[in-house]
Each structure stands twice: as C-alpha cells, then as structure tokens.
C-alpha cells in the first residue's frame, strides 16, 4: 500500500516534525490549520461578532498544544481522527471552560448584588423615615402594614378595597413628590 498520499499519514509526519522542533513544520501546521480552526470556533460560538473571541480561543488552543513539553500534541493519534478534529475538540473544551467561568462569575455577581440590595443602608433608612414623617397617621399605618409589610395593623378594622386604593394613591403621590423633590 502506498501511504504517501494519505492525509492521516501526512498529518502524522507533520506532527512528528513539529515535535522534533522544526520551525518550518510549525509554520506549515499554522498555515494549514489556523484558518479552518478559527472558522470552526466561530461556528461553535455561534456569534456574528465572534471573530476576536474565536482568535483568542484559537490562540489558547495553540498555546495549550505547545505547553507542558508538547504533551497535548504528543497525545494526538492519527488513527483516532483527523488533526483538525483534534484541534476543534481542544477548542470546544476551551469554549466550555470559558462559558462555565462566565456562568460562575455571573452567579457570584448576582449573589453579591442581591446581598448588597438587601443590606440596610442608613441613608436610605433616614430618607424613608423622613418620608413617613410627611404622612398622616392613617397613611403611615397603611404604608407600613400594606405597602412595606413591616407591621400588622394595630387594632384597626381591615381596610376596604376602595379605601385601600385611596390610601395607596395618596401615599404613592406623596412618595413621588417627596423623592423627586429630593433627587
């Protein structure tokens, strides 16, 4: 059998030459596979504006390929698959790693934002107290019990829906006026 034209054999020879440190082999490898690797990565990330991100991921793949004494390149086996498939597999792992990192970062940021949003800010407390002082006694009770759900109505009869609507309207009108005036 003549293996001289076999793409798998050519890839195996090219990898062997790269592992031996021949610069011309590395140039050939980059020229032959980099454009197709970037195109595959752009397809995988699915973005129209993903050219820069695809280049970054491709650079990470090439760096990983050369790291740790070329061990990732040594693991390539031409009998298992094509070299481009191997490189795309490495790129896929990098994409997954980046997405997982982004999800983790986003989850942490959301958790911190929720924590910060629930912390009592003394200046907010003072502003709300000043606003409550502008309300009548009945409006203040209604605001605290129904709108802010902080206290239960103290000995008053339940508020009818019509009265609740009127109280809510008055409190919200005063709320808008108070906070728009102070901002």
CORWO-V49091 format. One record per residue. N is the residue number from 0. RES is the residue in three letters. PSI is psi as a letter, one per 40 degrees, with the letter a starting at -180 (* if undefined). BURIAL is I if it has 24 or more other ideal C-beta (glycine too) atoms within 12 Angstrom, else O. Layout:
BEGIN
N/RES/PSI/BURIAL
N/RES/PSI/BURIAL
END
This chain:
BEGIN
0/UNK/h/O
1/UNK/h/O
2/UNK/e/O
3/UNK/d/O
4/UNK/e/O
5/UNK/h/O
6/UNK/d/O
7/UNK/d/O
8/UNK/d/O
9/UNK/d/O
10/UNK/d/I
11/UNK/d/I
12/UNK/d/O
13/UNK/d/I
14/UNK/d/I
15/UNK/d/O
16/UNK/d/O
17/UNK/d/I
18/UNK/d/O
19/UNK/e/O
20/UNK/f/O
21/UNK/h/O
22/UNK/d/O
23/UNK/d/O
24/UNK/d/I
25/UNK/d/I
26/UNK/d/O
27/UNK/d/O
28/UNK/d/I
29/UNK/d/I
30/UNK/d/O
31/UNK/d/O
32/UNK/d/I
33/UNK/d/I
34/UNK/d/O
35/UNK/d/O
36/UNK/d/I
37/UNK/d/I
38/UNK/d/O
39/UNK/d/I
40/UNK/d/I
41/UNK/d/I
42/UNK/d/O
43/UNK/d/I
44/UNK/e/I
45/UNK/f/O
46/UNK/i/O
47/UNK/d/O
48/UNK/f/O
49/UNK/e/O
50/UNK/d/O
51/UNK/d/O
52/UNK/d/I
53/UNK/d/I
54/UNK/d/O
55/UNK/d/O
56/UNK/d/I
57/UNK/d/I
58/UNK/d/O
59/UNK/d/I
60/UNK/d/I
61/UNK/d/I
62/UNK/d/O
63/UNK/d/I
64/UNK/d/I
65/UNK/e/O
66/UNK/i/O
67/UNK/f/O
68/UNK/f/O
69/UNK/f/O
70/UNK/d/O
71/UNK/d/I
72/UNK/d/I
73/UNK/d/O
74/UNK/e/O
75/UNK/h/I
76/UNK/h/O
77/UNK/d/O
78/UNK/d/O
79/UNK/d/O
80/UNK/i/O
81/UNK/i/I
82/UNK/d/I
83/UNK/d/I
84/UNK/d/O
85/UNK/d/I
86/UNK/d/I
87/UNK/d/I
88/UNK/d/I
89/UNK/d/I
90/UNK/d/I
91/UNK/d/O
92/UNK/d/O
93/UNK/d/I
94/UNK/d/I
95/UNK/d/O
96/UNK/d/O
97/UNK/d/O
98/UNK/d/O
99/UNK/d/O
100/UNK/d/O
101/UNK/d/O
102/UNK/d/O
103/UNK/d/O
104/UNK/d/O
105/UNK/d/O
106/UNK/d/O
107/UNK/d/O
108/UNK/d/O
109/UNK/d/O
110/UNK/d/O
111/UNK/d/O
112/UNK/d/O
113/UNK/d/O
114/UNK/d/O
115/UNK/d/O
116/UNK/d/O
117/UNK/e/O
118/UNK/i/O
119/UNK/h/O
120/UNK/h/O
121/UNK/d/O
122/UNK/d/O
123/UNK/d/O
124/UNK/d/O
125/UNK/d/O
126/UNK/d/O
127/UNK/d/I
128/UNK/d/O
129/UNK/d/O
130/UNK/d/I
131/UNK/d/I
132/UNK/d/O
133/UNK/e/O
134/UNK/i/I
135/UNK/i/O
136/UNK/d/O
137/UNK/d/O
138/UNK/d/I
139/UNK/d/I
140/UNK/d/I
141/UNK/d/I
142/UNK/d/I
143/UNK/d/I
144/UNK/d/I
145/UNK/d/I
146/UNK/d/I
147/UNK/e/O
148/UNK/f/O
149/UNK/d/O
150/UNK/i/O
151/UNK/i/O
152/UNK/h/O
153/UNK/g/O
154/UNK/e/O
155/UNK/i/O
156/UNK/i/O
157/UNK/i/O
158/UNK/h/O
159/UNK/i/O
160/UNK/d/O
161/UNK/d/O
162/UNK/d/O
163/UNK/d/O
164/UNK/d/O
165/UNK/d/O
166/UNK/d/I
167/UNK/d/O
168/UNK/d/O
169/UNK/d/O
170/UNK/d/I
171/UNK/d/O
172/UNK/d/O
173/UNK/d/I
174/UNK/d/I
175/UNK/d/O
176/UNK/d/O
177/UNK/d/O
178/UNK/d/O
179/UNK/d/O
180/UNK/d/O
181/UNK/e/O
182/UNK/*/O
END
